[in-house]
């Protein structure tokens, strides 16, 4: 009896299985990009629909998660182009001045988030992918289909805008 030693390629996961496992991450990233739950859910669902339509390409990709991330960011940027709407968070009282803090905490992210949400789509995508998703400049460049230099300059402009929006007294000498 002869045994064959040829190895078979591991089977690609079924779309249903992959979509179910990718949903929490995809929704989180979509929420960080869009800024509200309804738009995040729509964006994540549209990304999964687009992934379903081209599942053969997605399942063969070396990094299916990177493929979906690119789909997600492209959909987000494309959806934002024609629309000139800006979402604002309205409150009854003006914001209170910040007290001096030793270490930045989660509340600092909440103070910064409305400013991140007001950035142009591409700048916001770079900030979200860099500081919330912890991707490298190369991974961001791959996700946005641009050069690493473009990612660096976009991040620089976004951080300048955030520093200007937060004000010079907020984080004197700290990195935003």
C-alpha positions in Angstrom: 0.0 0.0 0.0 1.5 3.3 -1.1 0.9 6.6 0.8 0.9 9.9 -0.9 3.0 12.6 0.7 1.5 15.5 -1.2 0.1 18.2 1.0 -3.2 19.8 0.2 -3.6 23.5 0.6 -5.7 24.4 3.7 -9.3 25.0 2.7 -10.4 28.6 2.7 -13.0 29.4 5.3 -16.6 29.6 4.2 -17.9 33.1 3.8 -20.5 32.7 6.6 -17.8 31.6 9.1 -15.4 34.3 8.1 -18.1 37.0 8.2 -19.3 36.0 11.6 -15.7 36.0 13.0 -14.8 39.3 11.3 -18.0 41.2 12.3 -16.9 42.5 15.7 -13.6 43.8 14.4 -15.1 45.2 11.2 -17.9 46.9 13.1 -15.5 48.5 15.5 -13.3 49.9 12.8 -16.4 51.1 10.9 -17.6 52.8 14.1 -14.3 54.5 14.5 -14.4 55.8 11.0 -18.1 56.9 10.8 -18.6 58.0 14.4 -22.1 56.6 15.0 -23.6 53.2 15.3 -26.1 53.3 12.4 -23.5 54.4 9.9 -21.0 51.9 11.2 -23.4 49.1 10.9 -24.3 50.2 7.3 -20.6 50.5 6.4 -19.7 47.1 7.9 -22.6 45.4 6.1 -21.7 47.0 2.8 -18.2 45.9 3.2 -19.3 42.3 3.9 -21.7 42.5 0.9 -18.8 43.6 -1.3 -16.7 40.8 0.2 -19.4 38.3 -0.6 -19.5 39.4 -4.2 -15.8 38.9 -4.6 -15.3 36.1 -2.0 -13.1 34.0 -4.3 -10.5 36.9 -4.3 -10.9 37.6 -0.6 -10.5 34.0 0.4 -7.4 33.6 -1.7 -5.7 36.7 -0.4 -2.7 36.3 1.8 -4.3 38.6 4.4 -8.1 38.6 4.1 -8.4 41.0 7.0 -6.2 43.5 5.3 -8.3 43.0 2.1 -11.5 43.8 4.1 -9.8 46.7 5.8 -9.0 48.2 2.4 -12.6 47.6 1.2 -13.9 49.3 4.4 -11.8 52.4 4.2 -12.4 52.8 0.4 -16.1 52.5 1.0 -16.0 55.0 3.8 -14.0 57.5 1.8 -16.2 57.0 -1.3 -19.4 57.5 0.7 -18.1 60.7 2.2 -17.0 62.4 -1.0 -20.4 63.5 -2.4 -22.0 64.3 0.9 -21.1 67.6 2.6 -22.8 66.8 5.9 -21.1 67.2 9.2 -22.4 65.6 12.3 -22.2 67.7 15.5 -22.7 66.6 19.0 -25.0 69.2 20.6 -25.0 69.7 24.4 -26.9 72.0 26.8 -23.8 73.3 28.5 -20.4 74.4 27.1 -17.5 72.1 27.7 -15.7 72.6 31.0 -12.1 73.6 31.1 -9.7 70.7 31.5 -8.0 70.2 34.8 -4.2 69.5 34.8 -3.7 65.7 34.5 -0.6 63.7 35.0 -1.3 60.8 32.7 -3.8 60.8 29.8 -6.6 58.4 30.3 -9.7 57.1 28.4 -11.5 60.4 29.1 -8.8 62.2 27.0 -9.8 60.1 24.1 -13.4 61.1 24.6 -12.5 64.8 24.6 -10.4 64.3 21.5 -13.0 62.1 19.6 -15.3 65.0 18.4 -12.2 66.6 16.8 -11.2 63.4 15.2 -14.7 63.0 13.8 -14.5 66.5 12.2 -11.4 65.6 10.2 -11.7 65.1 6.4 -12.4 61.4 5.6 -8.8 60.5 4.5 -7.2 62.2 7.5 -9.6 60.5 9.8 -9.0 57.1 8.2 -5.2 57.5 8.7 -5.7 58.6 12.4 -8.1 55.7 13.1 -5.9 53.1 11.4 -2.7 54.4 13.0 -3.7 55.2 16.6 -6.9 53.1 17.2 -6.0 50.0 15.0 -2.3 50.3 15.7 -1.3 49.7 12.1 2.1 50.6 10.7 2.5 53.2 8.0 3.1 50.5 5.4 -0.1 48.7 6.4 -2.1 52.0 6.2 -0.6 52.7 2.8 -1.7 49.3 1.6 -5.2 49.8 3.1 -5.6 53.2 1.4 -3.7 52.4 -1.8 -1.2 55.2 -1.5 2.5 55.6 -0.6 3.9 55.7 2.9 5.0 59.3 2.3 1.4 60.1 1.6 0.4 58.4 4.9 3.0 60.4 6.8 2.0 63.8 5.3 -1.7 63.0 5.8 -1.1 62.0 9.4 1.0 65.2 10.0 -1.8 67.4 8.6 -4.4 65.5 10.7 -2.3 65.9 13.9 -1.7 69.6 13.2 -5.5 70.0 12.8 -6.1 68.1 16.1 -3.6 70.1 18.0 -5.1 73.4 16.7 -8.6 72.2 17.6 -7.7 71.1 21.1 -5.7 74.2 21.8 -2.2 74.9 22.9 -3.0 74.8 26.6 -4.6 71.3 26.5 -1.5 69.1 26.1 1.5 71.4 26.3 4.5 69.4 25.4 2.6 66.1 24.9 2.0 64.1 21.8 -1.6 64.1 20.6 
